[in-house]
Amino acid sequence: MYLGSWLSRLCRGLSRPIGKTTQPTWGSLSRSLALSSQRIPELSSFVARTNTCGELRSSHLGQEVTLCGWIQYRRQNTFLVLRDWHGLVQVIIPQDESAASVRKILCEAPVESVVKVSGTVISRPPGQENPKMPTGEIEIKAKAAELLNACKKLPFEIKDFVKKTEALRLQYRYLDLRSFQMQYNLRLRSKMVMKMREYLCNLHGFVDIETPTLFKRTPGGAKEFLVPSREPGKFYSLPQSPQQFKQLLMVGGLDRYFQVARCYRDEGSRPDRQPEFTQIDIEMSFVDQAGIQHLTEGLLQYSWPDDKEPLVIPFPSMTFAEALATYGTDKPDTRFGMKIVDISDVFRNTEIRFLRDALAKPQGTIKAICVPEGAEVLPIFLNAKRNWSSPFAKFIIEEERLELAKLMEIKEEDMILLTAGEHEKACSLLGKLRLECADLLETRGVVLRDPALFSFLWVVDFPLFLTKEGSPTELESAHHPFTAPHSSDIHLLYTEPEKVRGQHYDLVLNGTELGGGSIRIHDAQLQRYILETLLKEDVQLLSHLLQALDCGAPPHGGIALGLDRLVCLVTGVSSIRDVIAFPKSYRGHDLMSNAPDSVLPEELKPYHIQVSWPTDLEEEEKASATPSNHLNS
């Protein structure tokens, strides 16, 4: 009885969520990136130093300290600046004969050499304080020094203000990682991931589960890397996401899963994409779309850096149709206006032939955007200045001008861009022009997108299917083939499947797709019908999933957030390669190790593979191939 009572109390205690903890201040790099918000980490535990280079202050005066780091700078052999990831500190080089050995080490060691220095913390002479350095009130009077490793001449200086090409940075990544910017980016990433783990595991009972990296080729989504096996003609596939595994975990009753998941796609690299990347992968049972959205908002709010403005939740939401009609894209940047306006009614009775012909076609429309002050800084197509002076404007009658000016709220220096044609194509074109105009305006000093503003947006109610490009009678999944249809649209699956909306939702941040997810199909019969009848897929490739769904699968759904993209946007860097420790180049190469590399023919024999060298034409076709643009989550 006593043991049972004790176990009950213990279980209740373990299941009770941990309360919120006090957030660390962001006064210095180390404080902002502390691994735990509950206590200051022991940064010098288990190592040869007593302190880090960035933590010493006037409160440490008189203390004997030992520091380890890289020589950042030396001046006139009288002092040097020592650097570690925590910061900088000035070290006074002793000049007296009794310390000749210390002086020799500190004066002769090349810049970027690794040294250990022991000495006393003293005040800087009056007037020589450096308010720009956190350690600027003190310096170290060196008493002992040890050269741990001398540095040869480097291909570039380890200073953030020194310009380096990205190719050079990637070739010598181990040197580029020493920069304060890269140190900050990677440590911020680590802290955000730790907070996400706290939120999911400690506060909401998620289970962190690793899923296999070697899997099998399955239909849908992006191209997968193939890995040869020693069985003739048989290959593994690197999964583009843990999609099927997390659904199977729900069938297995795990209820709440997450993983900092490694994902792979055999596609060209871009500023926001890599062949291998990381997702925060989440799945829940007995959940609806609103539940996943609330969880995601809470996760981001909890893990958001303290030096940024706190996130305001819930995030606004917009349907796919609204996003396309208003911004011309399914990932709109809502930090600025220049929205698309339907001006079809203005030209309903126009004498302008191409506008009249466009309106006569099915889905025909006329759309426009107003570019504020665009007439002053951009090439002019149609502007309000000097009586609408443009080659096109002379065909617009006065009544149409007045109505258009009123509808678009045009000012004298504004520019109007318009297009006529099928609704989706017209909106998509203006959406691209909207972003191009924003870029051009900002290069000329017009501030449109506040870099300190984080504008989140949910985009929902996507179509479940799209028509295949080049084959309008065939369908493909807009997201992936496991997305559940809207319950109110299920009847259309059997009559007009192209009109079915999916329970798919994307999270957009500042015009970038940050993540996506959906409520899944948990009915085996419905999943089989969509795969076999509508998508014409070989269901045998997914027989394991269909069998699992037939074994009492609960309703479930989830989301995957692109961790690289998230940290890239939070830090404000231009490429996700700046928030990944060892990224691939734009062409998917590791410039440091020269991967991918060739393999000798005898090393391929166990895999029953021979290399067939491509022709020049095949190489050109491969280089011009366009990768898909959806997160498989």
C-alpha positions in Angstrom: 0.0 0.0 0.0 2.8 2.4 1.0 4.9 1.6 -2.1 1.9 2.0 -4.4 1.1 5.4 -2.9 4.7 6.5 -3.2 4.8 5.4 -6.9 1.6 7.3 -7.6 2.9 10.5 -6.1 6.2 10.1 -8.1 4.3 9.5 -11.4 2.2 12.6 -10.8 5.3 14.6 -10.1 7.0 13.4 -13.2 4.0 14.1 -15.4 3.4 17.7 -14.0 4.6 20.2 -16.6 7.6 22.4 -15.7 6.7 26.0 -15.2 8.2 28.9 -17.2 11.7 30.0 -16.1 13.3 33.3 -16.0 14.8 34.3 -19.3 18.5 35.2 -19.5 19.6 38.8 -20.4 21.2 39.4 -23.7 23.9 41.8 -22.5 26.7 39.7 -23.9 27.1 36.9 -26.4 27.5 34.2 -23.8 24.6 35.4 -21.7 22.3 35.4 -24.7 23.4 32.0 -25.8 23.4 30.2 -22.4 22.3 26.6 -22.8 19.9 26.8 -19.8 17.7 29.7 -18.7 17.6 28.3 -15.1 21.3 28.8 -14.2 24.4 30.3 -15.6 26.4 27.5 -17.3 29.9 26.6 -16.1 31.8 27.7 -19.1 35.2 26.8 -17.7 34.4 23.4 -16.2 36.5 20.4 -17.1 39.1 22.5 -19.0 42.5 24.1 -18.5 41.2 27.7 -18.1 39.7 29.5 -15.1 37.7 32.0 -17.2 36.7 32.9 -20.7 38.1 35.9 -22.5 34.8 37.8 -22.5 33.6 37.5 -19.0 36.1 39.4 -16.9 35.1 42.7 -15.5 36.1 45.2 -12.8 34.6 42.9 -10.2 37.4 40.5 -11.0 40.3 42.9 -10.2 43.2 41.3 -8.4 42.2 37.7 -9.3 44.7 35.3 -10.8 43.2 33.9 -14.0 44.2 31.5 -16.8 42.8 32.1 -20.2 43.0 30.1 -23.5 42.3 31.4 -26.9 43.5 32.7 -30.3 45.7 35.8 -30.7 43.4 38.3 -32.4 45.8 41.3 -32.6 49.1 42.4 -31.3 50.5 46.0 -31.1 54.1 47.1 -30.8 54.9 43.9 -28.8 53.4 45.6 -25.7 49.9 44.1 -25.6 47.8 41.6 -27.5 44.1 40.9 -27.7 43.1 37.3 -26.9 39.9 35.8 -28.4 37.6 32.9 -27.7 34.0 32.3 -28.6 33.0 34.3 -25.5 34.7 37.6 -26.4 38.0 39.5 -26.3 40.4 40.6 -23.6 43.5 42.6 -23.7 46.8 41.0 -22.3 49.8 43.1 -21.3 53.1 41.6 -22.5 55.7 41.8 -19.7 58.8 43.9 -20.6 61.2 43.0 -17.7 64.0 40.5 -18.2 62.7 38.1 -15.6 59.7 37.4 -17.9 61.8 37.1 -21.1 60.4 33.6 -21.9 56.8 34.8 -21.6 57.6 37.9 -23.7 59.2 35.7 -26.4 56.1 33.5 -26.7 53.6 36.3 -26.8 55.7 38.4 -29.2 56.7 35.7 -31.6 53.6 33.6 -31.9 51.8 34.4 -35.2 48.3 36.0 -35.2 45.7 33.2 -34.8 48.0 31.0 -32.8 46.5 29.3 -29.8 48.0 30.2 -26.5 47.4 29.8 -22.8 48.0 32.9 -20.6 48.0 33.2 -16.8 48.1 36.5 -15.0 46.4 39.1 -12.8 43.3 41.1 -13.7 44.2 44.8 -13.4 42.5 48.1 -14.3 43.4 49.8 -17.5 45.2 53.2 -17.0 42.8 56.1 -16.7 41.7 57.3 -20.1 42.6 54.1 -21.9 39.3 52.2 -21.2 37.5 50.9 -24.2 33.7 51.3 -23.8 33.1 49.3 -27.0 34.5 46.1 -25.4 32.6 44.4 -22.6 36.1 43.8 -21.0 37.2 47.3 -21.8 37.8 48.4 -18.2 40.4 45.7 -17.4 43.4 43.9 -18.8 45.5 40.9 -17.9 49.0 41.4 -16.6 50.6 38.2 -18.1 52.9 36.1 -15.8 53.0 32.9 -17.7 52.3 31.8 -21.3 52.3 28.6 -23.3 52.1 28.3 -27.0 49.6 25.5 -27.6 49.7 25.6 -31.4 51.4 28.1 -33.8 49.4 29.2 -36.9 50.7 29.4 -40.4 49.7 32.2 -42.8 46.0 32.0 -43.4 44.0 32.6 -46.6 42.0 35.4 -45.0 41.9 37.3 -41.8 39.5 36.2 -39.1 37.6 39.4 -38.9 34.0 39.9 -39.7 34.6 43.2 -41.6 37.1 41.5 -44.0 35.2 40.6 -47.2 35.6 37.0 -48.4 34.0 35.2 -51.3 31.5 32.5 -50.2 33.6 29.9 -52.1 36.6 30.8 -50.1 34.6 30.7 -46.8 33.3 27.3 -47.6 36.7 26.0 -48.7 38.2 27.0 -45.3 35.0 26.6 -43.3 36.9 25.6 -40.1 38.4 29.1 -40.2 35.2 30.9 -41.2 33.6 29.3 -38.1 35.9 31.4 -35.9 34.1 34.6 -36.9 31.8 36.1 -34.3 28.9 36.1 -36.8 29.2 32.3 -37.4 29.7 31.7 -33.7 26.6 33.7 -32.9 24.5 32.0 -35.6 25.3 28.5 -34.5 25.0 29.2 -30.8 21.7 30.9 -31.3 20.5 27.9 -33.3 21.6 25.6 -30.5 19.7 27.6 -27.9 16.5 27.8 -30.0 16.6 24.0 -30.5 17.1 23.5 -26.8 14.1 25.7 -26.0 12.0 23.8 -28.5 12.9 20.5 -26.8 11.9 22.0 -23.4 8.6 23.2 -24.8 7.7 19.9 -26.6 9.1 17.3 -24.1 8.9 19.0 -20.7 5.8 21.1 -21.2 3.7 19.1 -23.6 4.8 15.5 -23.3 6.2 14.8 -26.7 8.6 11.9 -27.3 11.8 12.5 -29.2 12.3 9.6 -31.6 14.9 9.1 -34.3 13.7 7.6 -37.5 15.7 5.7 -40.1 18.0 7.5 -42.6 18.1 4.5 -45.0 14.6 3.8 -46.3 13.0 2.9 -49.7 11.9 4.9 -52.6 8.4 6.1 -52.3 6.1 8.2 -54.6 5.4 11.9 -54.2 7.4 15.0 -53.4 10.9 15.9 -54.3 13.7 13.7 -55.8 15.4 11.4 -53.4 19.1 10.3 -53.1 19.6 6.6 -53.8 22.1 4.5 -51.8 23.3 1.3 -53.4 23.1 -1.9 -51.5 25.2 -5.1 -52.0 22.1 -6.9 -53.4 22.1 -6.5 -57.2 19.7 -3.9 -58.5 18.4 -2.9 -55.0 18.8 0.5 -53.5 18.1 2.4 -50.3 16.7 5.9 -50.5 17.5 8.8 -48.2 14.1 10.1 -47.0 13.1 13.6 -48.0 11.3 13.8 -44.6 10.2 11.3 -41.9 6.6 11.6 -43.2 5.7 7.9 -43.3 7.6 7.1 -40.1 5.8 9.7 -38.0 2.5 8.5 -39.3 3.4 4.9 -38.4 4.4 6.1 -34.9 0.9 7.4 -34.5 -0.5 4.1 -35.5 1.9 2.6 -32.9 0.2 4.7 -30.2 3.1 7.0 -29.4 0.6 9.9 -29.5 3.1 12.8 -29.6 6.3 12.6 -31.6 8.9 15.1 -32.5 12.4 15.0 -34.0 15.2 17.3 -35.0 15.2 15.5 -38.3 17.8 15.2 -41.0 16.3 15.3 -44.4 17.6 14.9 -47.9 16.6 16.0 -51.4 18.5 15.4 -54.6 17.9 18.9 -55.9 20.0 21.9 -56.7 21.0 24.2 -53.9 19.6 27.7 -53.5 20.0 30.4 -50.9 17.2 28.8 -48.9 17.7 25.2 -49.8 20.4 22.5 -49.3 20.7 18.8 -50.4 20.7 17.9 -46.7 18.8 20.1 -44.2 17.1 20.0 -40.8 13.4 20.1 -39.9 11.7 20.3 -36.6 9.3 17.4 -37.3 6.1 17.1 -35.3 3.1 14.7 -35.3 0.2 14.3 -32.9 -2.8 12.0 -32.6 -6.4 13.1 -32.1 -5.7 16.6 -33.3 -7.2 19.1 -35.8 -5.7 21.9 -37.8 -6.3 24.5 -35.1 -4.5 22.4 -32.6 -1.4 22.0 -34.7 -1.4 25.8 -35.4 -1.7 26.7 -31.7 1.1 24.2 -30.8 3.4 25.7 -33.5 2.7 29.3 -32.4 3.4 28.4 -28.8 6.6 26.6 -29.8 8.0 29.6 -31.7 7.0 32.0 -29.0 8.7 30.0 -26.3 11.9 29.5 -28.2 12.1 33.0 -29.7 15.4 34.9 -28.9 15.1 37.4 -26.1 16.8 40.2 -28.0 13.9 40.2 -30.5 10.5 41.7 -30.0 8.3 39.1 -28.4 6.0 37.2 -30.8 2.3 38.1 -30.8 0.1 35.1 -31.2 -2.1 33.9 -32.8 -0.7 34.5 -36.2 -3.0 35.9 -38.9 -4.4 33.4 -41.4 -5.2 33.7 -45.1 -6.6 31.2 -47.6 -4.6 30.1 -50.6 -7.1 31.8 -52.9 -6.8 35.1 -50.9 -3.0 34.9 -50.9 -2.9 34.4 -54.7 -5.5 37.1 -55.5 -3.9 39.7 -53.2 -0.2 39.0 -53.4 0.2 36.7 -56.4 1.9 33.9 -54.4 1.2 31.2 -51.7 4.0 32.7 -49.5 3.3 36.4 -49.4 5.6 39.0 -47.7 3.0 41.0 -45.7 5.5 43.5 -44.4 4.6 45.9 -47.2 1.6 46.8 -49.3 1.5 47.0 -53.1 -1.4 44.6 -53.1 -3.0 43.2 -56.3 -6.3 44.9 -57.3 -8.8 43.5 -59.7 -9.6 46.4 -62.2 -11.6 44.3 -64.6 -14.8 46.4 -64.1 -12.9 49.6 -65.0 -12.2 48.3 -68.5 -15.4 46.2 -68.9 -16.4 48.4 -71.9 -13.0 49.4 -73.1 -12.0 49.9 -76.7 -8.5 48.6 -76.0 -8.5 45.3 -77.9 -6.1 43.1 -75.8 -7.9 44.1 -72.6 -11.3 43.3 -74.2 -10.0 40.0 -75.6 -8.6 39.0 -72.2 -12.0 39.6 -70.4 -13.8 37.6 -73.0 -12.0 34.4 -72.1 -12.8 32.0 -69.3 -11.2 33.2 -66.0 -10.1 36.3 -67.9 -9.3 39.3 -65.7 -7.3 42.5 -65.5 -5.1 43.0 -62.4 -2.9 45.9 -61.3 -0.5 46.9 -58.5 0.3 50.5 -57.5 4.1 51.1 -56.9 4.4 54.1 -54.5 6.8 56.7 -55.8 7.6 54.2 -58.6 7.5 56.9 -61.3 10.6 58.5 -59.8 12.8 55.4 -59.4 11.6 52.6 -61.7 11.2 52.1 -65.5 7.8 53.6 -66.3 5.0 51.5 -67.8 2.0 53.5 -66.7 2.2 56.4 -64.2 0.0 59.2 -63.0 2.6 62.0 -63.5 2.2 64.5 -66.4 -1.2 63.2 -67.5 -0.3 59.5 -67.5 2.6 59.9 -69.9 3.3 56.4 -71.3 2.8 54.7 -74.7 -0.1 52.7 -73.4 -1.8 55.6 -71.6 -3.0 57.4 -74.7 -5.5 54.5 -75.3 -7.2 55.0 -72.0 -10.2 57.3 -72.0 -10.7 60.0 -69.4 -13.5 58.1 -67.6 -11.3 55.0 -67.2 -8.4 57.1 -65.9 -10.6 58.7 -63.2 -12.1 55.4 -62.2 -8.7 53.7 -62.1 -7.1 56.5 -60.1 -9.9 56.3 -57.5 -9.9 52.6 -57.2 -6.1 52.3 -56.9 -5.8 55.5 -54.8 -3.0 56.7 -57.1 -0.8 59.6 -56.2 1.2 61.8 -58.6 4.5 60.0 -58.3 3.0 56.4 -58.2 3.4 53.9 -61.0 0.8 51.4 -62.0 1.6 47.9 -63.4 -1.2 46.0 -64.9 -1.6 42.7 -66.7 -4.5 41.0 -68.4 -5.1 37.2 -68.8 -6.2 34.1 -66.9 -6.7 34.8 -63.2 -4.0 32.6 -61.7 -1.3 33.5 -64.3 -2.1 37.3 -64.1 -1.8 37.2 -60.3 1.4 35.2 -60.3 3.0 37.6 -62.8 2.1 40.6 -60.7 3.3 38.8 -57.6 6.7 38.4 -59.1 6.8 42.0 -60.3 5.7 43.2 -56.8 8.8 41.6 -55.3 11.1 42.8 -58.1 9.8 46.4 -57.6 10.3 46.2 -53.9 14.0 45.1 -54.5 14.5 48.0 -56.9 12.9 50.5 -54.6 15.0 49.4 -51.7 18.3 49.6 -53.7 17.3 53.3 -54.3 16.8 54.0 -50.6 13.0 53.5 -50.2 12.3 51.5 -47.0 9.6 49.0 -47.6 10.5 45.9 -45.6 11.6 46.4 -42.0 14.4 43.9 -41.3 13.5 43.9 -37.6 9.8 43.0 -38.3 8.8 39.3 -38.3 5.5 39.0 -40.2 4.1 35.4 -39.7 1.2 34.2 -41.7 -0.8 31.0 -41.9 -1.8 30.1 -45.5 -4.6 27.5 -45.5 -7.2 25.8 -47.7 -4.8 24.8 -50.5 -6.2 22.7 -53.3 -5.6 19.0 -52.6 -4.5 18.3 -56.2 -2.9 20.2 -59.1 -3.0 19.3 -62.8 0.4 18.0 -64.0 2.4 20.4 -66.0 2.2 19.3 -69.7 -0.5 16.7 -68.9 -3.7 18.6 -67.9 -5.8 15.4 -67.6 -3.5 14.0 -64.8 -3.4 15.0 -61.2 -0.6 15.3 -58.7 -0.6 16.2 -55.0 -0.3 19.8 -54.2 1.4 18.9 -50.9 1.9 15.2 -50.6 -0.4 12.2 -51.2 -1.1 11.6 -47.4 -2.9 15.0 -46.9 -6.6 14.6 -45.9 -9.3 16.4 -47.9 -11.6 18.9 -46.3 -14.5 16.9 -44.8 -17.0 19.1 -46.7 -15.2 18.4 -50.0 -14.9 14.6 -49.8 -17.8 14.0 -52.1 -16.0 15.9 -54.8 -13.2 13.3 -54.9 -15.4 11.1 -57.0 -16.7 13.7 -59.4 -14.5 16.8 -59.5 -11.3 16.1 -57.6 -9.6 19.2 -58.9 -12.0 21.3 -56.7 -11.2 19.5 -53.5 -9.4 21.5 -50.8 -6.8 19.8 -48.6 -6.3 20.1 -44.9 -2.9 21.5 -45.6 -1.4 24.6 -43.9 1.8 26.5 -44.6 3.5 28.9 -42.1 5.1 31.8 -43.9 7.6 34.3 -42.5 8.5 37.5 -44.4 7.7 35.9 -47.7 9.5 32.6 -47.0 7.8 29.3 -46.5 9.0 28.4 -43.0 7.2 25.1 -42.8 4.2 23.1 -43.8 1.9 20.3 -42.5 -1.4 18.7 -42.8 -4.0 16.6 -41.2 -3.4 13.1 -42.6 -5.5 10.5 -44.2 -6.1 7.8 -41.5 -8.5 5.7 -43.5 -6.8 3.0 -45.6 -9.6 2.8 -48.1 -9.6 6.5 -48.8 -5.8 6.6 -49.0 -5.7 3.7 -51.5 -8.4 5.4 -53.7 -6.3 8.6 -53.8 -3.1 6.8 -54.6 -4.4 4.3 -57.0 -7.3 5.9 -58.8 -6.5 9.7 -58.7 -2.7 9.8 -58.6 -2.1 6.6 -60.6 0.7 5.6 -58.2 1.9 2.0 -57.6 0.3 1.2 -54.2 2.7 -1.7 -53.7 5.4 0.9 -52.9 3.3 2.0 -49.9 1.7 -1.3 -48.9 3.3 -1.1 -45.4 1.5 2.2 -44.8 -1.8 1.0 -46.1 -1.6 -2.1 -44.0 -0.8 0.0 -40.9 -3.8 2.4 -41.5 -6.0 -0.7 -41.6 -4.9 -1.6 -38.1 -6.8 1.0 -36.0 -4.9 4.2 -37.0 -6.0 7.2 -35.0 -6.8 10.6 -36.6 -3.5 12.5 -36.7 -1.7 15.4 -38.2 1.5 17.4 -37.9 3.9 19.9 -39.3 7.6 20.3 -40.2 9.4 23.6 -39.7 12.6 24.3 -41.6 15.1 24.9 -38.9 17.8 26.3 -41.2 15.3 28.8 -42.8 14.0 29.8 -39.4 17.5 30.6 -37.9 18.4 32.3 -41.2 15.5 34.7 -40.9 15.9 35.3 -37.2 19.6 36.2 -37.6 19.0 38.3 -40.8 21.7 36.6 -42.9 21.2 36.2 -46.6 21.6 32.5 -47.0 20.9 29.3 -44.9 24.5 28.4 -45.5 25.4 31.0 -42.9 23.5 29.1 -40.2 24.8 25.6 -41.0 28.2 24.5 -39.7 29.3 22.7 -42.9 26.9 23.5 -45.7 27.1 22.5 -49.4 27.8 25.1 -52.1 25.2 26.5 -54.5 25.8 23.5 -56.7 25.6 21.0 -53.8 29.4 20.5 -53.4 31.5 20.4 -50.2 34.3 22.8 -51.3 36.3 21.9 -48.2 36.6 18.1 -48.7 35.7 18.1 -52.5 32.6 15.9 -52.1 31.1 14.4 -54.0 34.2 12.7 -55.2 35.0 9.9 -57.7 35.2 6.2 -56.6 37.5 3.6 -58.1 35.8 1.0 -60.3 36.8 -1.9 -58.0 35.1 -0.1 -55.1 31.9 -0.1 -57.1 32.0 -3.9 -57.9 30.4 -5.0 -54.6 27.4 -2.8 -55.4 27.1 -4.1 -59.0 27.4 -0.6 -60.4 29.2 0.8 -63.4 29.6 4.5 -64.3 28.1 5.6 -67.5 29.6 9.0 -68.4 27.0 11.6 -69.6 27.1 13.4 -72.9 27.5 17.2 -73.1 23.8 17.5 -74.0 22.7 15.4 -70.9 24.9 17.7 -68.7 23.1 20.8 -70.1 19.7 19.3 -69.5 20.6 18.3 -65.9 21.9 21.8 -65.2 18.7 23.4 -66.5 16.3 21.1 -64.5 14.0 23.0 -62.1 13.6 21.5 -58.6 10.2 21.3 -56.9 9.3 23.9 -54.3 7.4 22.1 -51.6 8.4 21.0 -48.1 7.3 17.4 -47.7 5.9 17.4 -44.2 
